[in-house]
């Protein structure tokens, strides 16, 4: 009886124990499955993170390479564009020569064609001259008759440099640009401040984003116009007050040879007269003769170009007065500077009748001479000295 009772008690106990063991085994299997799944997911996440890092590194390398190549393309863009423009100019000149030789190839018929061509060219030249007189102020009728006196204002800076006032502004500020390659302008409140011995302490320093090349820069209406160092013929327009570049242009044909033999570091000489901004330069195609280009200082566009008869050999500087180019010559060893070539773009002045004009006796040479149309004076830099020349002008007949 007791054994039977024990049997009835053991059966439910064993049953419940086996059930608990079975649940434990199922839980262990589930935990093992979850552990394996999490381990697999962790490995996948780790691989994903590694792939992302590799992709990021690859993208960085590619970006560096692309930026480097783009920078290289940008640095050569101006040179390539200039070469294309120069090639187009040469093709146009060659085409004009071919057309001319073709027109005179046959004797009888071509004589008539040539005469008609001459008439057409004369008519076009007259029409072009009318347009130029409209573009330029024909009422500017002053001719340089002589240089009255000189005043050495100060001797400071290197052998090469330039100094000037802004003829387009009412203020009396003086600007000093020292050296043939530099990127710092010194601005003085007036000429008295500039003359003081400690002038550099009282100067406002304006740093350019790119240095200039040569000494042919000019300041007009609050902007510095200069030839960018390292470029063939890029002219930059820089706002002095805001200290930023507002525009730039490429001057076709310029920059390959010096504009003056005695100032070889200057490839482009910018000038101001009563008509605004000009560029004076030379080209190999003109056999070293000086070329002048009228530039719109607002749009930085070329308005017209003239090939002059003034040669750059023996020249040290030049300037513009009333649409007329005056070229200054000297000796390589230095001496008395003289103006012996004059070119009037409107042909209103008989330049052949203008005598050779000598500067007041002063042994040495100039690296820059800038005309100030507001004060009717020349601001020159000679052997480190800052000089002002007063002019004598006469009215054209």
C-alpha positions in Angstrom: 0.0 0.0 0.0 2.8 2.3 0.9 4.7 1.4 -2.2 1.7 2.1 -4.4 1.4 5.5 -2.8 5.1 6.3 -3.4 4.7 5.3 -7.0 1.8 7.7 -7.4 4.0 10.5 -5.9 7.1 9.8 -8.0 5.4 9.8 -11.3 4.3 13.5 -11.2 7.7 14.5 -9.7 9.6 12.8 -12.5 7.3 14.2 -15.0 7.8 17.8 -13.8 11.6 17.3 -13.5 11.8 16.1 -17.1 9.7 19.0 -18.3 11.9 21.5 -16.5 15.0 19.9 -18.0 13.5 20.0 -21.5 12.7 23.7 -21.0 16.3 24.4 -19.9 17.6 22.7 -23.0 15.3 24.7 -25.2 16.4 27.9 -23.5 20.1 27.0 -23.9 19.6 26.3 -27.6 17.7 29.6 -28.0 20.5 31.5 -26.2 23.1 29.7 -28.4 21.2 30.7 -31.5 20.8 34.3 -30.5 24.5 34.5 -29.5 25.5 33.1 -33.0 23.2 35.6 -34.7 24.5 38.6 -32.8 28.1 37.4 -33.5 27.3 37.3 -37.2 25.6 40.7 -37.1 28.6 42.2 -35.2 31.0 40.8 -37.9 28.9 42.3 -40.6 28.7 45.7 -38.9 32.5 45.6 -38.4 33.0 44.8 -42.1 30.5 47.6 -43.0 32.4 50.1 -40.9 35.7 49.0 -42.4 34.3 49.4 -46.0 33.0 52.8 -45.1 36.4 53.9 -43.8 38.0 52.6 -47.0 35.4 54.4 -49.1 36.0 57.6 -47.2 39.8 57.3 -47.6 39.4 56.6 -51.3 37.1 59.6 -51.7 39.6 61.9 -49.9 42.5 60.7 -52.2 40.3 61.2 -55.3 39.3 64.7 -54.1 42.9 65.7 -53.5 43.9 64.5 -57.0 40.9 66.2 -58.6 41.6 69.5 -56.8 45.3 69.3 -57.7 44.5 68.8 -61.4 41.9 71.5 -61.4 44.3 74.0 -59.8 46.8 73.1 -62.6 44.2 73.6 -65.3 43.3 77.0 -63.7 46.9 78.2 -63.6 47.3 77.4 -67.3 43.9 78.7 -68.4 45.1 82.3 -69.0 48.2 81.2 -70.9 46.2 78.8 -73.2 43.6 81.5 -73.8 46.3 84.0 -74.7 48.0 81.6 -77.1 44.7 80.9 -78.8 44.0 84.6 -79.2 47.5 85.3 -80.5 47.1 82.5 -83.0 43.8 83.9 -84.2 45.4 87.3 -84.6 48.2 85.8 -86.7 45.8 83.9 -88.8 43.8 87.1 -89.4 46.9 89.0 -90.4 48.0 86.1 -92.7 44.5 86.1 -94.3 44.7 89.8 -95.0 48.1 89.3 -96.7 46.7 86.4 -98.8 43.7 88.5 -99.8 46.0 91.4 -100.8 48.3 89.2 -102.9 45.3 87.6 -104.5 43.9 91.0 -105.4 47.0 92.0 -107.3 47.8 88.7 -108.9 46.5 89.5 -112.4 47.7 92.6 -114.1 44.9 94.4 -115.8 41.8 93.3 -114.0 43.5 93.4 -110.6 44.6 97.0 -111.1 40.9 98.0 -111.1 40.2 95.7 -108.1 43.2 97.2 -106.3 42.0 100.7 -106.9 38.6 99.9 -105.6 40.1 98.2 -102.6 42.2 101.3 -101.9 39.1 103.5 -102.1 37.2 101.1 -99.8 40.1 101.1 -97.3 40.3 104.9 -97.4 36.5 105.1 -96.8 36.7 102.6 -93.9 39.7 104.4 -92.4 37.8 107.7 -92.5 34.8 106.1 -90.9 37.0 104.5 -88.3 38.6 107.8 -87.5 35.1 109.3 -87.0 34.3 106.6 -84.5 37.6 107.1 -82.7 36.9 110.8 -82.3 33.5 110.0 -80.9 35.0 107.5 -78.5 37.9 109.8 -77.5 37.4 113.4 -76.4 38.5 115.3 -79.4 38.3 118.6 -77.4 41.5 117.5 -75.6 43.8 119.7 -77.7 46.9 120.1 -75.5 50.3 119.2 -76.8 53.5 118.9 -74.7 55.8 121.7 -75.6 58.5 121.2 -73.0 59.4 120.2 -69.4 59.8 123.3 -67.3 61.4 122.0 -64.1 62.0 119.1 -61.8 61.7 118.6 -58.1 63.3 115.6 -56.3 60.7 115.0 -53.6 62.4 112.2 -51.7 64.9 109.4 -52.2 63.6 106.2 -50.7 63.1 102.6 -51.8 64.8 100.4 -54.3 66.3 101.4 -57.7 63.0 100.3 -59.2 59.5 101.3 -58.2 56.7 103.8 -58.9 54.8 106.4 -57.0 51.7 108.4 -57.9 48.5 110.2 -56.9 45.0 109.1 -58.0 43.9 111.6 -60.6 40.3 110.3 -60.4 39.9 111.2 -56.7 39.8 114.5 -54.9 42.0 113.4 -52.0 45.7 114.2 -51.8 46.9 110.7 -50.9 50.3 109.5 -52.2 50.9 105.8 -53.1 54.3 104.2 -53.1 54.9 100.8 -54.8 58.4 99.7 -54.2 60.3 97.1 -56.3 59.6 95.4 -59.6 57.9 92.4 -57.8 56.0 93.1 -54.6 52.5 92.9 -53.2 52.4 95.7 -50.6 51.1 99.3 -51.4 52.1 102.1 -49.0 49.4 104.8 -48.8 50.1 108.2 -47.3 47.6 110.9 -46.2 49.4 113.6 -48.2 52.8 114.5 -49.7 54.0 116.0 -46.4 53.4 112.8 -44.6 55.3 111.0 -47.3 58.3 113.4 -47.1 58.8 112.8 -43.3 61.8 110.7 -42.4 59.7 108.0 -40.6 57.2 107.8 -43.5 56.8 104.0 -43.3 55.4 104.2 -39.8 52.6 106.5 -40.8 51.7 104.7 -44.0 48.7 102.5 -44.4 49.8 99.1 -45.8 47.5 97.5 -48.4 48.4 93.9 -49.2 47.5 92.5 -52.6 46.3 88.9 -53.1 48.8 88.5 -56.0 52.1 90.4 -56.5 52.7 92.8 -59.4 55.3 92.5 -62.1 57.4 95.4 -63.5 56.6 99.0 -62.7 53.8 99.7 -65.1 50.9 99.8 -62.6 48.6 102.8 -62.2 45.9 104.0 -59.7 42.7 105.5 -61.0 39.4 106.2 -59.3 40.2 104.1 -56.3 41.5 101.1 -58.2 44.9 99.8 -58.8 45.5 98.3 -62.3 48.5 96.1 -62.5 50.2 93.3 -64.4 50.0 90.1 -62.3 53.3 88.5 -61.6 53.8 85.1 -63.2 51.2 85.6 -65.8 51.8 86.4 -69.5 49.4 89.4 -69.9 46.8 89.3 -67.1 45.8 92.8 -65.8 44.1 92.9 -62.4 41.7 95.6 -61.2 42.0 95.9 -57.4 39.8 98.0 -55.1 42.2 99.7 -52.7 39.6 100.6 -50.1 37.8 97.3 -50.0 41.0 95.3 -50.6 39.6 92.9 -53.1 39.9 92.1 -56.8 36.9 93.4 -58.8 37.9 92.4 -62.3 40.7 91.1 -64.6 41.4 90.8 -68.2 44.0 89.4 -70.7 45.7 91.9 -73.0 46.0 90.3 -76.4 49.6 90.2 -77.8 51.3 91.7 -74.8 53.7 90.3 -72.2 56.1 88.4 -74.5 58.8 91.1 -74.7 59.7 94.1 -72.6 57.9 97.3 -73.6 61.2 99.3 -73.0 64.7 98.0 -73.6 66.1 99.9 -70.7 63.4 98.8 -68.3 63.3 95.0 -69.1 61.2 94.0 -66.0 58.2 96.0 -67.4 56.2 94.0 -70.0 53.0 96.1 -69.8 53.0 99.8 -68.9 49.6 101.1 -67.8 48.9 104.9 -68.2 46.3 107.5 -67.5 45.5 110.6 -69.4 42.5 112.9 -70.0 40.7 109.9 -71.8 41.2 107.3 -69.1 43.2 104.0 -69.1 45.8 103.0 -71.7 48.2 100.0 -72.0 51.6 100.5 -73.6 53.3 97.3 -74.7 55.4 95.8 -77.5 55.0 92.7 -79.7 57.5 90.6 -81.6 55.3 90.9 -84.8 55.8 94.7 -84.8 59.6 94.2 -84.7 59.8 95.8 -81.3 57.7 98.8 -82.1 55.5 100.0 -79.3 51.7 99.2 -79.3 49.1 101.2 -77.4 45.7 99.9 -76.4 42.8 101.9 -75.1 41.0 100.0 -72.3 37.6 100.8 -70.8 38.5 101.0 -67.1 35.0 100.1 -66.0 34.3 97.0 -68.1 38.0 96.1 -68.6 37.4 95.6 -72.3 39.8 96.6 -75.2 38.3 99.5 -77.2 41.0 100.0 -79.8 44.7 99.2 -80.6 47.3 101.2 -82.5 50.7 100.0 -83.9 53.0 103.0 -83.5 56.3 103.9 -85.2 58.1 104.3 -81.9 60.7 101.6 -81.2 61.3 100.1 -77.8 65.1 100.0 -78.4 66.8 102.6 -76.3 63.5 103.5 -74.5 63.2 103.7 -70.8 59.6 104.9 -70.2 56.6 106.5 -71.9 53.4 108.3 -71.0 50.1 109.5 -72.6 48.8 113.1 -72.8 45.6 113.9 -74.7 45.5 110.7 -76.8 49.2 111.1 -77.7 52.1 108.8 -76.7 55.4 110.3 -75.7 58.4 107.9 -75.6 61.4 108.7 -73.4 64.8 107.5 -74.5 68.2 107.3 -72.8 71.6 105.6 -72.9 72.2 102.2 -71.3 74.7 103.8 -69.0 72.3 106.6 -68.1 72.3 110.3 -69.1 69.9 113.0 -70.1 66.5 111.6 -70.8 64.8 112.9 -74.0 61.5 112.5 -75.8 62.2 111.8 -79.4 59.2 109.8 -80.6 55.6 111.0 -80.4 52.5 109.2 -81.7 49.0 110.8 -81.9 46.2 108.3 -82.2 43.8 110.8 -83.9 46.5 112.2 -86.2 45.5 115.7 -85.3 49.1 116.6 -84.3 52.0 116.7 -86.9 54.4 114.6 -84.7 57.2 115.0 -87.3 57.3 118.8 -86.5 57.6 118.3 -82.7 61.3 118.8 -81.7 63.2 116.5 -79.4 62.3 117.4 -75.9 64.9 117.1 -73.2 64.3 116.6 -69.5 66.0 119.1 -67.2 69.6 118.2 -66.8 70.0 115.3 -64.5 72.3 112.4 -65.0 70.6 109.1 -64.4 67.6 107.2 -65.8 63.9 106.6 -65.1 62.2 103.3 -64.6 58.7 104.8 -64.6 57.1 108.1 -65.7 53.4 108.6 -65.0 51.3 111.6 -66.2 48.8 113.0 -63.8 46.1 114.7 -65.9 44.6 116.4 -62.9 47.8 118.2 -61.8 49.4 118.3 -65.3 52.6 116.9 -63.9 54.8 113.8 -64.4 55.5 111.5 -61.4 58.8 109.7 -62.1 61.0 107.2 -60.3 64.7 107.6 -61.1 67.4 105.6 -59.3 65.4 105.3 -56.1 64.3 109.0 -56.2 60.7 110.2 -56.4 60.6 113.1 -58.9 57.9 115.6 -60.1 58.3 117.3 -63.4 56.2 120.3 -64.3 55.1 120.5 -67.9 54.7 123.3 -70.5 51.8 122.6 -72.9 50.4 124.5 -75.8 47.1 124.3 -77.6 47.0 122.6 -81.0 46.5 124.8 -84.0 
